[in-house]
Amino acid sequence: MTTRDVDEYALRLEIDYAEKLDRFTTFFRIIWIIPIAIVWGILSATGSYTYVTEAGETVTQSTGGIAGALVLATVLLIVFREKYPRWWFDFAKELARFGTRIGAYAALLTDRYPSTTEAQAVHLDVDYPDVKEDLNRWLPLVKWFLAIPHYFLLFFLFIGAFFVVIIAWFAILFTGRYPRGLFDYVVGVGRWALRVYAYAGLLVTDRYPPFSFR
């Protein structure tokens, strides 16, 4: 796949590189991020609750967060109605942007505390699809399966990113800078994962995600 093809993919991520980062907030990042992480956890996490019926039976039911419910609901809309309402898309896009800002902050890529509304240093663009012209109505049923090779590779890439962030943490504490090569790797992994999410989660494109950091 050429650079032009990658640049024209339905989802594009860029994060501004900061020449200097704050050592103090970096040192305590794992603490500073807790409040906004709780908010994101409420939106995205699944859970379960148990209750006892009048007949004395114990029943456990699972509940999903907004992020998970959006994926299932979008699948149903595309398959049965061939629709992707613009307001629905805008909400899903903004939720993805919010989560990406939190991820960038957690990965030490930016000092700015994640905003619920402003782009800040994280620029995530997603193209709105024309469902009837651009999407196969039945493909959402199998995209999760088709994306398995990406899930496999991303598992190892995220392990690498975890250790890269640890190395970057020490580098920032000593130099105040995020080594550019490490920065590009972490952003590249995030870009890769988000393109897979655009394909199998947001369902905005039928183009298979490129195996690329670019």
MARVEXRO-677717 format. One record per residue: residue number from 1; residue in three letters; chain; z, y, x of N, C-alpha, C, O in turn. Coordinates in steps of 0.001 Angstrom, whole numbers, plus 500000, padded with zeros to 6 digits. Layout:
BEGIN
R  nr rest kette     nw     nv     nu    caw    cav    cau     cw     cv     cu     ow     ov     ou
R NUM  ALA     A      Z      Y      X      Z      Y      X      Z      Y      X      Z      Y      X
...
END
This chain:
BEGIN
R  nr rest kette     nw     nv     nu    caw    cav    cau     cw     cv     cu     ow     ov     ou
R   1  MET     A 500000 498796 500851 500000 500000 500000 500000 501241 500878 500784 501326 501823
R   2  THR     A 499149 502190 500588 499018 503387 501403 500127 504375 501101 500825 504259 500093
R   3  THR     A 500285 505370 502005 501280 506423 501802 501003 507187 500520 501929 507578 499809
R   4  ARG     A 499710 507402 500222 499335 508123 499001 499784 507346 497762 500284 507937 496804
R   5  ASP     A 499607 506030 497780 500018 505204 496644 501524 505280 496430 501995 505368 495296
R   6  VAL     A 502280 505244 497539 503738 505324 497441 504159 506674 496891 505029 506752 496024
R   7  ASP     A 503530 507764 497405 503880 509106 496961 503608 509300 495472 504265 510110 494819
R   8  GLU     A 502625 508546 494927 502254 508720 493532 502972 507733 492608 502631 507631 491429
R   9  TYR     A 503952 507015 493126 504686 506085 492276 505437 506875 491209 505700 508066 491373
R  10  ALA     A 505780 506194 490106 506349 506876 488945 507727 507458 489204 508177 508328 488458
R  11  LEU     A 508407 506996 490247 509711 507547 490615 509692 507936 492076 509241 507172 492930
R  12  ARG     A 510192 509141 492361 510207 509647 493730 511577 510251 494031 512132 510991 493219
R  13  LEU     A 512110 509929 495203 513423 510415 495606 513353 511104 496957 512800 510560 497913
R  14  GLU     A 513912 512294 497033 514088 513000 498289 515505 513571 498325 516007 514066 497316
R  15  ILE     A 516139 513499 499477 517476 514069 499652 517431 515007 500848 516986 514621 501928
R  16  ASP     A 517889 516230 500657 517862 517222 501730 518785 516795 502872 519930 516398 502655
R  17  TYR     A 518259 516887 504082 519064 516550 505259 519916 517738 505664 519399 518836 505869
R  18  ALA     A 521216 517525 505781 522142 518593 506176 522352 518542 507685 522708 517499 508233
R  19  GLU     A 522133 519668 508350 522311 519723 509800 523771 519575 510194 524086 519046 511261
R  20  LYS     A 524666 520048 509320 526098 519939 509592 526819 519446 508344 526514 519870 507229
R  21  LEU     A 527765 518560 508540 528568 518036 507439 530042 518266 507727 530455 518301 508886
R  22  ASP     A 530823 518421 506689 532236 518733 506821 533032 517487 507225 532995 516470 506533
R  23  ARG     A 533729 517571 508318 534496 516421 508815 535659 516083 507880 535955 514911 507650
R  24  PHE     A 536311 517108 507346 537509 516886 506528 537176 516126 505242 537818 515127 504917
R  25  THR     A 536158 516615 504512 535810 515941 503258 535202 514563 503523 535322 513655 502701
R  26  THR     A 534549 514415 504678 534012 513105 505042 535142 512111 505287 535073 510965 504844
R  27  PHE     A 536155 512541 505975 537297 511665 506287 537955 511151 505011 538343 509985 504934
R  28  PHE     A 538081 512032 504000 538758 511656 502761 537782 511318 501622 538173 511316 500454
R  29  ARG     A 536531 511036 501953 535521 510823 500923 535911 509732 499933 535676 509867 498732
R  30  ILE     A 536505 508656 500430 536863 507541 499561 537896 507947 498514 538021 507298 497475
R  31  ILE     A 538638 509026 498791 539621 509548 497829 538973 510579 496919 539162 510549 495703
R  32  TRP     A 538202 511502 497515 537578 512578 496718 536663 512026 495629 536516 512628 494565
R  33  ILE     A 536053 510880 495902 535040 510375 494977 535640 509669 493764 534923 509393 492802
R  34  ILE     A 536921 509374 493789 537542 508571 492722 537334 509151 491324 536924 508405 490435
R  35  PRO     A 537594 510452 491075 537432 510966 489700 536018 510794 489139 535851 510340 488007
R  36  ILE     A 535005 511155 489925 533629 511056 489419 533191 509598 489354 532348 509241 488530
R  37  ALA     A 533757 508748 490219 533438 507319 490168 533985 506697 488884 533368 505793 488320
R  38  ILE     A 535123 507169 488430 535695 506675 487173 534780 507042 486009 534532 506229 485118
R  39  VAL     A 534282 508277 486030 533347 508709 484982 532120 507813 484963 531696 507356 483902
R  40  TRP     A 531543 507560 486146 530357 506710 486223 530684 505271 485804 529866 504597 485178
R  41  GLY     A 531871 504819 486153 532267 503478 485771 532341 503312 484262 531967 502267 483728
R  42  ILE     A 532824 504340 483574 532886 504289 482115 531484 504210 481522 531258 503512 480533
R  43  LEU     A 530545 504928 482130 529172 504949 481621 528423 503651 481884 527599 503232 481071
R  44  SER     A 528701 503018 483007 527855 501908 483434 528493 500535 483392 527785 499530 483339
R  45  ALA     A 529811 500469 483415 530463 499167 483553 530470 498389 482250 530477 498962 481161
R  46  THR     A 530469 497072 482385 530649 496195 481232 532094 495744 481184 532794 495745 482197
R  47  GLY     A 532527 495362 480012 533899 494912 479863 534011 493943 478705 533009 493569 478095
R  48  SER     A 535218 493543 478409 535431 492617 477303 536782 492884 476664 537694 493420 477295
R  49  TYR     A 536892 492504 475410 538183 492616 474741 538399 491370 473894 537448 490724 473454
R  50  THR     A 539674 491046 473675 540048 489835 472956 540892 490201 471747 541764 491067 471824
R  51  TYR     A 540626 489532 470625 541423 489758 469434 541591 488438 468688 540850 487480 468909
R  52  VAL     A 542580 488411 467802 542882 487207 467033 542458 487429 465587 542850 488419 464970
R  53  THR     A 541659 486515 465045 541187 486638 463664 542287 486230 462690 543332 485713 463087
R  54  GLU     A 542028 486473 461408 543000 486098 460380 543215 484592 460335 544270 484127 459904
R  55  ALA     A 542234 483836 460773 542357 482374 460788 543112 481877 462017 543309 480673 462183
R  56  GLY     A 543532 482792 462870 544287 482415 464057 543433 482099 465266 543952 481653 466289
R  57  GLU     A 542120 482324 465169 541234 482043 466291 541208 483234 467255 541204 484393 466838
R  58  THR     A 541190 482921 468533 541100 483950 469557 539639 484161 469917 538953 483221 470320
R  59  VAL     A 539164 485384 469774 537759 485700 470007 537659 486748 471117 538366 487756 471106
R  60  THR     A 536776 486492 472063 536506 487441 473148 535089 487957 473016 534144 487175 472912
R  61  GLN     A 534937 489272 473019 533617 489884 472931 533394 490805 474116 534315 491452 474616
R  62  SER     A 532157 490843 474542 531797 491687 475685 531247 493020 475197 530610 493094 474146
R  63  THR     A 531493 494049 475955 530945 495371 475670 530227 495873 476913 530621 495546 478032
R  64  GLY     A 529200 496647 476731 528440 497185 477857 528503 498697 477879 528705 499337 476848
R  65  GLY     A 528328 499267 479071 528297 500704 479189 526973 501258 478711 526066 500516 478333
R  66  ILE     A 526878 502572 478734 525669 503235 478261 524465 502828 479088 523388 502586 478542
R  67  ALA     A 524639 502750 480410 523508 502442 481283 522906 501080 480956 521685 500946 480875
R  68  GLY     A 523749 500073 480770 523250 498752 480448 522620 498694 479070 521591 498044 478883
R  69  ALA     A 523233 499372 478097 522702 499373 476741 521340 500052 476683 520484 499651 475894
R  70  LEU     A 521128 501078 477509 519846 501785 477523 518707 500854 477901 517628 500916 477312
R  71  VAL     A 518943 499991 478884 517891 499073 479323 517479 498150 478184 516292 498013 477887
R  72  LEU     A 518459 497518 477550 518155 496584 476461 517478 497300 475298 516507 496797 474732
R  73  ALA     A 517993 498471 474944 517413 499210 473829 515984 499651 474136 515132 499648 473247
R  74  THR     A 515715 500030 475384 514370 500451 475764 513402 499271 475700 512260 499431 475268
R  75  VAL     A 513843 498108 476119 513019 496903 476007 512620 496683 474552 511448 496449 474253
R  76  LEU     A 513586 496756 473654 513318 496519 472239 512357 497566 471670 511469 497233 470885
R  77  LEU     A 512534 498819 472063 511658 499881 471573 510212 499670 472013 509284 499825 471219
R  78  ILE     A 510030 499316 473282 508676 499141 473790 508019 497898 473192 506851 497941 472805
R  79  VAL     A 508755 496803 473115 508186 495546 472634 507849 495615 471148 506762 495208 470737
R  80  PHE     A 508776 496129 470344 508578 496062 468900 507965 497322 468291 507350 497259 467226
R  81  ARG     A 508127 498468 468963 507617 499708 468380 506586 500422 469253 505932 501364 468806
R  82  GLU     A 506446 499971 470491 505563 500645 471442 505875 502137 471503 504980 502981 471451
R  83  LYS     A 507149 502436 471614 507610 503820 471688 508622 503977 472812 509369 503059 473149
R  84  TYR     A 508613 505180 473378 509626 505583 474356 509897 507053 474065 509324 507928 474715
R  85  PRO     A 510775 507339 473086 510998 508730 472673 511328 509631 473862 512067 509229 474762
R  86  ARG     A 510786 510837 473867 510978 511736 475006 512458 512046 475236 512911 512094 476380
R  87  TRP     A 513215 512258 474149 514635 512570 474324 515372 511380 474932 516317 511552 475702
R  88  TRP     A 514932 510175 474579 515527 508947 475107 515251 508844 476609 516138 508538 477405
R  89  PHE     A 513983 509113 476971 513590 509101 478373 514356 510150 479165 514849 509868 480257
R  90  ASP     A 514458 511365 478618 515153 512443 479324 516613 512088 479585 517149 512379 480654
R  91  PHE     A 517252 511458 478600 518649 511059 478784 518771 510012 479888 519640 510112 480754
R  92  ALA     A 517886 508994 479852 517917 507939 480865 517639 508511 482256 518258 508095 483235
R  93  LYS     A 516706 509466 482340 516381 510090 483625 517561 510877 484166 517888 510768 485348
R  94  GLU     A 518205 511670 483314 519338 512466 483769 520516 511581 484161 521261 511909 485085
R  95  LEU     A 520685 510463 483465 521745 509526 483826 521464 508926 485195 522377 508757 486003
R  96  ALA     A 520188 508601 485456 519808 508076 486770 520026 509126 487854 520491 508803 488947
R  97  ARG     A 519697 510364 487561 519920 511438 488525 521403 511612 488839 521788 511798 489993
R  98  PHE     A 522223 511550 487802 523667 511684 487981 524193 510564 488876 524950 510818 489813
R  99  GLY     A 523793 509330 488587 524234 508199 489394 523759 508293 490831 524471 507889 491751
R 100  THR     A 522562 508822 491029 522017 508965 492379 522788 510016 493164 523011 509848 494363
R 101  ARG     A 523197 511095 492510 524011 512106 493191 525350 511519 493627 525846 511819 494713
R 102  ILE     A 525924 510687 492778 527191 510042 493142 526976 509104 494324 527782 509074 495254
R 103  GLY     A 525883 508335 494285 525587 507434 495388 525368 508171 496696 525824 507721 497747
R 104  ALA     A 524668 509307 496642 524421 510105 497842 525721 510649 498407 525909 510684 499623
R 105  TYR     A 526618 511073 497527 527918 511588 497973 528747 510467 498594 529387 510668 499627
R 106  ALA     A 528738 509291 497972 529493 508150 498494 528956 507703 499847 529719 507257 500704
R 107  ALA     A 527647 507821 500042 527023 507403 501295 527068 508492 502358 526462 508348 503420
R 108  LEU     A 527785 509582 502079 528009 510681 503029 526756 511493 503312 526708 512240 504290
R 109  LEU     A 525734 511355 502458 524467 512055 502687 524565 513538 502358 523719 514326 502783
R 110  THR     A 525584 513922 501608 525785 515318 501222 527269 515591 501074 528054 514693 500768
R 111  ASP     A 527644 516852 501299 529037 517273 501128 529321 517778 499719 530482 517876 499322
R 112  ARG     A 528286 518095 498966 528464 518725 497666 528935 517704 496639 528327 516648 496461
R 113  TYR     A 530039 518046 495963 530583 517116 494979 529568 516929 493859 528982 517908 493396
R 114  PRO     A 529344 515684 493408 528277 515413 492437 528416 516229 491155 529457 516211 490499
R 115  SER     A 527354 516938 490816 527309 517722 489590 526808 516854 488447 526045 515913 488661
R 116  THR     A 527238 517173 487242 526739 516457 486069 525429 517061 485564 524780 516491 484687
R 117  THR     A 525039 518213 486116 523843 518892 485606 522873 519334 486698 521661 519218 486511
R 118  GLU     A 523362 519836 487831 522489 520405 488856 521966 519342 489807 522644 518355 490091
R 119  ALA     A 520738 519560 490300 520120 518603 491220 520817 518593 492573 520898 517549 493221
R 120  GLN     A 521322 519749 493006 521954 519893 494312 520971 519464 495411 519834 519935 495429
R 121  ALA     A 521391 518579 496324 520518 518179 497432 519701 516933 497106 518913 516471 497932
R 122  VAL     A 519886 516392 495910 519244 515127 495524 518130 515410 494527 518390 515903 493430
R 123  HIS     A 516897 515105 494897 515746 515409 494060 515099 514104 493597 514407 513433 494362
R 124  LEU     A 515333 513763 492350 514810 512533 491764 513858 512894 490630 514265 513479 489627
R 125  ASP     A 512591 512540 490800 511570 512812 489788 511078 511500 489198 510821 510537 489920
R 126  VAL     A 510950 511475 487871 510466 510283 487170 509386 510717 486190 509577 511669 485433
R 127  ASP     A 508258 510027 486203 507152 510361 485306 507380 509756 483927 507783 508600 483797
R 128  TYR     A 507115 510559 482901 507226 510080 481523 505992 509252 481175 504869 509725 481346
R 129  PRO     A 506182 508024 480689 505018 507163 480436 504407 507354 479053 505094 507693 478089
R 130  ASP     A 503111 507130 478984 502434 506994 477704 502448 505504 477387 501661 504740 477947
R 131  VAL     A 503331 505092 476499 503578 503662 476290 502313 502903 475931 502032 501858 476518
R 132  LYS     A 501557 503404 474991 500380 502679 474515 499257 502641 475550 498466 501699 475576
R 133  GLU     A 499188 503665 476403 498113 503731 477391 498518 503136 478742 497702 502514 479422
R 134  ASP     A 499784 503331 479124 500213 502989 480478 501016 501698 480585 501113 501125 481670
R 135  LEU     A 501595 501229 479477 502517 500093 479550 502039 498917 478702 501490 499096 477615
R 136  ASN     A 502258 497727 479216 502045 496502 478456 503314 496220 477648 504393 496084 478223
R 137  ARG     A 503195 496132 476349 504378 496032 475501 505192 494763 475757 506385 494734 475453
R 138  TRP     A 504573 493708 476309 505279 492445 476516 505862 492303 477916 506730 491461 478143
R 139  LEU     A 505400 493109 478843 505848 492986 480222 507349 493240 480417 507948 492609 481288
R 140  PRO     A 507988 494139 479643 509431 494336 479829 510264 493061 479679 511382 492984 480189
R 141  LEU     A 509726 492073 478989 510472 490827 478796 510579 490013 480089 511477 489181 480223
R 142  VAL     A 509676 490246 481034 509673 489445 482264 509813 490273 483535 509832 489713 484631
R 143  LYS     A 509911 491590 483412 509991 492418 484616 511211 492078 485466 511142 492112 486694
R 144  TRP     A 512318 491751 484820 513530 491389 485565 513262 490178 486459 513799 490077 487563
R 145  PHE     A 512421 489257 485965 512084 488053 486733 511102 488382 487858 511246 487898 488981
R 146  LEU     A 510113 489201 487547 509116 489571 488541 509724 490362 489699 509196 490356 490811
R 147  ALA     A 510841 491041 489425 511474 491871 490453 512419 491087 491358 513025 491673 492255
R 148  ILE     A 512561 489778 491149 513499 488969 491942 513267 489095 493448 514247 489210 494183
R 149  PRO     A 512027 489079 493951 511854 489267 495405 512484 490565 495912 513034 490600 497013
R 150  HIS     A 512407 491621 495118 513037 492884 495513 514557 492757 495512 515217 493251 496425
R 151  TYR     A 515121 492099 494496 516575 491922 494445 517061 491185 495688 518093 491530 496263
R 152  PHE     A 516317 490182 496088 516697 489383 497259 516719 490255 498516 517687 490231 499276
R 153  LEU     A 515662 491014 498727 515595 491864 499912 516621 492987 499861 517239 493314 500874
R 154  LEU     A 516802 493577 498682 517752 494681 498557 519179 494234 498817 519997 495021 499294
R 155  PHE     A 519487 492997 498513 520826 492469 498805 521139 492645 500289 522219 493115 500646
R 156  PHE     A 520206 492271 501141 520422 492387 502583 520300 493833 503054 521010 494257 503966
R 157  LEU     A 519404 494583 502436 519268 495989 502806 520528 496778 502492 520915 497661 503258
R 158  PHE     A 521166 496469 501380 522402 497159 501029 523549 496759 501947 524419 497578 502244
R 159  ILE     A 523559 495518 502394 524563 495123 503390 524372 495950 504652 525336 496450 505231
R 160  GLY     A 523111 496089 505075 522829 496922 506230 523239 498362 506012 523798 498998 506905
R 161  ALA     A 522957 498884 504807 523310 500269 504491 524818 500471 504527 525292 501526 504948
R 162  PHE     A 525576 499468 504088 527042 499560 504110 527546 499798 505528 528384 500670 505758
R 163  PHE     A 527036 499025 506471 527480 499177 507857 526926 500466 508476 527577 501076 509324
R 164  VAL     A 525749 500869 508060 525184 502133 508544 526058 503304 508111 526295 504225 508894
R 165  VAL     A 526537 503275 506875 527404 504356 506380 528712 504395 507172 529222 505475 507467
R 166  ILE     A 529250 503240 507512 530476 503210 508321 530226 503851 509684 531034 504645 510165
R 167  ILE     A 529101 503498 510300 528747 504099 511589 528565 505606 511436 529024 506382 512275
R 168  ALA     A 527888 506016 510353 527666 507444 510112 528986 508174 509899 529129 509325 510311
R 169  TRP     A 529955 507517 509258 531271 508130 509031 531912 508530 510365 532421 509641 510508
R 170  PHE     A 531882 507621 511330 532444 507933 512647 531620 509015 513334 532172 509904 513983
R 171  ALA     A 530289 508937 513191 529428 509935 513832 529715 511329 513292 529754 512295 514054
R 172  ILE     A 529915 511439 511985 530194 512745 511381 531540 513273 511835 531683 514464 512112
R 173  LEU     A 532532 512390 511914 533863 512825 512345 533843 513364 513766 534571 514304 514082
R 174  PHE     A 533022 512782 514619 532990 513197 516026 531984 514315 516300 532205 515146 517181
R 175  THR     A 530886 514338 515550 529816 515300 515868 529514 516273 514734 528884 517307 514959
R 176  GLY     A 529956 515955 513520 529636 516791 512374 528220 516586 511877 527745 517349 511035
R 177  ARG     A 527529 515562 512386 526139 515319 512008 525948 513872 511563 526612 512957 512050
R 178  TYR     A 525032 513696 510635 524618 512363 510198 523373 512023 511020 522338 512661 510829
R 179  PRO     A 523435 511046 511924 522245 510729 512735 521017 510563 511857 521054 509834 510866
R 180  ARG     A 519929 511236 512215 518772 511300 511333 518179 509921 511034 517742 509664 509912
R 181  GLY     A 518165 509048 512019 517628 507721 511788 518452 506941 510765 517897 506240 509919
R 182  LEU     A 519764 507064 510846 520641 506390 509886 520487 507004 508500 520478 506294 507494
R 183  PHE     A 520367 508320 508456 520164 509031 507189 518892 508540 506499 518896 508233 505307
R 184  ASP     A 517817 508471 507260 516540 508049 506681 516606 506608 506176 515990 506273 505164
R 185  TYR     A 517353 505761 506878 517479 504369 506441 518195 504285 505096 517738 503591 504188
R 186  VAL     A 519319 504993 504970 520101 504932 503734 519309 505524 502569 519305 504968 501471
R 187  VAL     A 518645 506644 502808 517811 507243 501757 516673 506292 501394 516330 506156 500219
R 188  GLY     A 516091 505638 502390 514996 504710 502140 515422 503527 501289 514680 503097 500406
R 189  VAL     A 516607 503000 501546 517120 501897 500732 517347 502365 499295 517013 501659 498344
R 190  GLY     A 517914 503553 499148 518121 504097 497814 516822 504318 497081 516726 504034 495887
R 191  ARG     A 515809 504827 497786 514484 505061 497196 513865 503736 496751 513308 503640 495658
R 192  TRP     A 513965 502731 497594 513435 501407 497273 514099 500859 496005 513423 500404 495083
R 193  ALA     A 515443 500911 495978 516188 500377 494833 515853 501123 493545 515739 500510 492483
R 194  LEU     A 515697 502429 493633 515400 503216 492441 513997 502950 491911 513774 502993 490701
R 195  ARG     A 513048 502676 492804 511709 502319 492328 511739 500992 491569 511041 500821 490569
R 196  VAL     A 512552 500059 492055 512717 498790 491339 513370 499039 489985 513012 498409 488990
R 197  TYR     A 514331 499961 489953 514989 500309 488692 514001 500966 487731 514048 500716 486526
R 198  ALA     A 513108 501803 488257 512083 502431 487411 511195 501380 486771 510766 501529 485626
R 199  TYR     A 510921 500318 487515 510045 499250 487044 510750 498310 486062 510217 498014 484993
R 200  ALA     A 511951 497841 486425 512615 496802 485646 513768 497309 484790 514262 496576 483933
R 201  GLY     A 514210 498554 485005 515327 499101 484245 514918 500242 483331 515069 500161 482112
R 202  LEU     A 514401 501304 483928 513908 502420 483121 512623 502052 482374 512332 502602 481311
R 203  LEU     A 511860 501114 482946 510631 500604 482311 509574 501688 482107 508871 501703 481097
R 204  VAL     A 509472 502590 483075 508538 503712 482941 507172 503416 483539 506247 504214 483390
R 205  THR     A 507033 502277 484217 505758 501949 484845 505569 500440 484907 506535 499680 484958
R 206  ASP     A 504312 500024 484902 503980 498617 485089 503509 498343 486513 503265 497191 486872
R 207  ARG     A 503378 499380 487319 502992 499195 488720 504137 498553 489488 505270 499033 489456
R 208  TYR     A 503825 497462 490178 504864 496749 490921 505384 497640 492044 504598 498281 492742
R 209  PRO     A 506706 497685 492224 507277 498581 493241 506828 498201 494656 506761 497018 494987
R 210  PRO     A 506527 499180 495473 506131 498891 496867 507316 498417 497686 508448 498837 497446
R 211  PHE     A 507065 497544 498651 508091 497117 499595 508093 498148 500723 507526 497920 501791
R 212  SER     A 508734 499271 500470 508629 500378 501417 509850 501287 501316 510419 501475 500241
R 213  PHE     A 510243 501853 502477 511308 502857 502523 510758 504247 502235 511521 505145 501879
R 214  ARG     A 509452 504442 502380 508852 505767 502283 508958 506296 500852 508506 507406 500569
END
